[in-house]
Amino acid sequence: MPELGDPLMSDSIIQQACYDSFRHVDLSAHETWCNATWDLVLCWPPTPAGQTAKLRCPPVKGVDPTKWAYKRCHHSGRWTGRSAGDFSLPQGYTNYTICFTPEIRQLMAQLYAGSEEEAQLKLSIAKGTRIMEIIGLSLSLASLLLSLAIFCYFRSLKNNRTRIHRNLFVAMVIQVLIRLVLYIDQAIIRGHINDVNTNNSSRQGIDNTPILCESSYVLLEYARTAMFMWMFIEGLYLHNKITVTVFQHKFYYSVYHMVGWGIPIPLTAGWAGATAKHYSVTSCWWGYNFTRYFWILEGPRLAVISLNMVFLLNIIRVLVTKLRQSNSSEAQQVRKAVKAAIVLLPLLGITNMLNMIDAPLDKTATEFGVWSFATHFLRSFQGFFIALLYCFLNGEVRQALRKYIDNYLLHRSAGVRRGSGFSSVFLTTVTECPRDHQTRNMALCSCFSGSTATSPTRGSYL
């Protein structure tokens, strides 16, 4: 007999399988019974008229499987609907309200505050947002990894500023990678995100794997908290570099390292301990961001954004003051100040402010859609924008890449010409550079001459 909840089975086959599984029940004890039925989630046994059946809540996300769901059998032998005397649905109405965690019940109350059609439209918007998130996170991951490779490879880019950038990029890579794995696990391995046709035999994926599920969320929130701490260090370093003249030449990297990677440890441990006590052992921490314990992490993150906002305003103030001293036009001053503010917004994490606002589920679908796409676009593409602004479009990075490419082309050209029949004539001509160009073209001449004593290494070019 096929198992209930198999997504390959049609509703009629599952209904028949549910009915057949209770054929052994003796119905002679009562005159009137409600037939066995499948309500698209659980298979309910035959129930005597006038009684209430109960089953354990299904082990799905946002549900406490230690609680019970209820279904009422009418005196006429039919399953009742949401209200007494409502028999519009043959399988009746199942009360799953008690099954959901308090946070999910509050979420659903907001979602279904309006019409059913409005709620379904909001769910469709959420699914479309998830696809955009996966695309943005994938692009961010590739951009961040390429930026890290560039910062680590070129010695000319290894300075105090890029050391902070590298740590920020590593924290972002960790949280982006974990979020991608979780999303792909939900979207592909488990079939689809809101799959309710599951049972114990078909449970799979990270969400239903003990320890692995909780560990994934703990590591995700640790990396996200570390990302905010390194954004704070970015703001502090930039602010001190521009506005503070005392201690300007000191770089407290060990202190920065302790703040960036050390402070998130006790914060994450405290949040994880409180969250573990809040949730039952049988369920993972789905919906943990709706609990009050999440503010153990969100509070410090909000403080970081607030401090970085103060840093940004002061940086803009100093920039405007310097622009006025340079006698530039007022329009040019405003343009440069706005450009600097826009460039610094993602680096300082200020764009994450929208993500800390509660979702407007009780609003119209249009308002919810604007909030959902704007918030998740900024969060998922944040890594890409930071890598673009502070690596790919950075003048020092572009100069280092240009020198590397020129060096590669020169070596390749020299190797090809040395292999030709005119190599001796060519080398003699190049080696005998004009005296007035010896200093300026020393690297070029020595490279083509093949002299091992004076030929530049890759590092000297960079």
Secondary structure, DSSP 8 states (H G I E B T S, - for coil): ---TT-TTS-HHHHHHHHHHTTTTS--TT-S-EE--EE-SS-EE--EETT-EEEEE--S-TTB-TTSEEEEEB-TTSSB--SSTT---STT--EE-GGGB-HHHHHHHHHHTSS-HHHHHHHHHHHHHHHHHHHHHHHHHHHHHHHHHHHHHH-GGG-SHHHHHHHHHHHHHHHHHHHHHHHHHIIIIITSSTT-----GGG--SGGGSTTHHHHHHHHHHHHHHHHHHHHHHHHHHHHHHHH--TTTT---HHHHHIIIIITHHHHHHHHHHHHHHHS-TTS--TTGGGSGGGHHHHHHHHHHHHHHHHHHHHHHHHHHHHHHHTT--HHHHHHHHHHHHHHHHHHTTGGGGGGGS---TTS-HHHHHHHHHHHHHHHHTHHHHHHIIIIIT-HHHHHHHHHHHHHHHHHHHHHHHHTSTTHHHHHHHHHS--GGGTTTTHHHHHHHHT-TTT---HHHH-
